[in-house]
Amino acid sequence: MTKGNRWLLTGGALVLLIIAAFGGIAAAGAIGGDDNEQPITGPALEKASAAALAHTGEGTVSETEVGDEDSYYEVEVTLPDGSQVDVQLDEEFNVVGSEADVDDSSDDEGVDDN
């Protein structure tokens, strides 16, 4: 193999590698996910946080989202015991629902308590 052909082959492989890498990035961006969520900001953040904390009675706001699939605003509150509650609010900051945020990562399958 001549020196010119070696460079051509190496260059071609590099181009394919770059195309594959950028194709993977583009595909990942098309899937979407949590990166597309917009946090609540400004005065709305203060009002939404106050409404959510009044609803839960305690805790700290750990995450927020505008345009949630279940409501206009969603405020995630972390309670002192570490559990989390998602509080759903309408555009006027009225609570329209809430749900315990269940962590599915602790799977007890295969564990025998006997």
N, C-alpha and C positions, 0 to 999 in steps of 0.2 A: 504494500500500500504506500503510495507516495505521500509526501508531507502535505501537499495540497488537498488530497482526498481525506486525509486524517482530520484536517481542520474543518473541512466541509461536513464530515460525519459528526464531529464533536459539536460544531455549531448547530447542526440540525437537531441533535439530541437536546441541546440547551434550549432551543426554541420550543420544542415539544414540551419540555419540562416547565417552561414559563407559561405556556398556554394552559397546561393542565392545572398549574397552581392558580392562575387567575380564573379559570373556569370553576374551580372549586369554591373560590371566594364568591364569585357571582351567584353560584347556586345556593350557597349558604345564605346570602343576603336575600334571595328570592323567597326563601322559606319563611322568613320573618321570625317572630318570637318576642321575647321580653325586651329586646333592644328597641322595638317599635313603640313601646309604651311611653307616653308623655307624662311627666310628673306634674302635680298641681303646683302652681307658683303664685307669688304675690299675695294680695289680700285674700284670694280664694283659698290659699293654703292655710291661712290662719283660721278662717271660718270653718273649713272642712275638718281641720284638726280638732278645733273646739267641739264641733258637733259629734265627731267620732269618740272623743274622750269622754264627753258627757254621756254618751250611749254606753260605753264600756265601764265607766265609773273609775277607771284607773288605767295605768299603762303609759307607754310612750309611742308616738307615731314613728313607725319604722319604714314605711313606704307609702307612696301615693300614686294615683293614676287618674288622668282625665280621659273620659270616653271609654270607660271600662265596658266590657260586653254585657254586664248585668245592670249598670246604672251610669249616671253622668259622671260621678266621682266615686273612686274607691280609696279608702284609707285603711291601711294595714296597721293595727295596733298590737304591739308586743306587751303582754301582761307581765306582772312581776314574776310569775312562775315560769316564764319563757314561752308560754303558748301564745299563739297569734290569732287575732280575730280580724276578718275583712269586713269593714263597715261600708255599706253601699249608701250613697247619698244622691238625691236628685239635684237639679240645677239651683234650687233654693236652699240647699244644705239640710234638707229634711232626711232623716234616716228612712230608707225604703227597704232595708234588709241588712242582715249580718250573718256571718257564717264563720265557724271555727276553721282556721287554716290548718288542715290535717297534713302532717308530714308522712308520706307513704314510704320513706326510705327505711323505716324500721320494720322490716318484714320478719315476722316470727315463724315463718314456715319452716318446718323441720325441727323446731325446738320442742322438746318433750319436757313438760313441767313436772312429771312424776319422778 
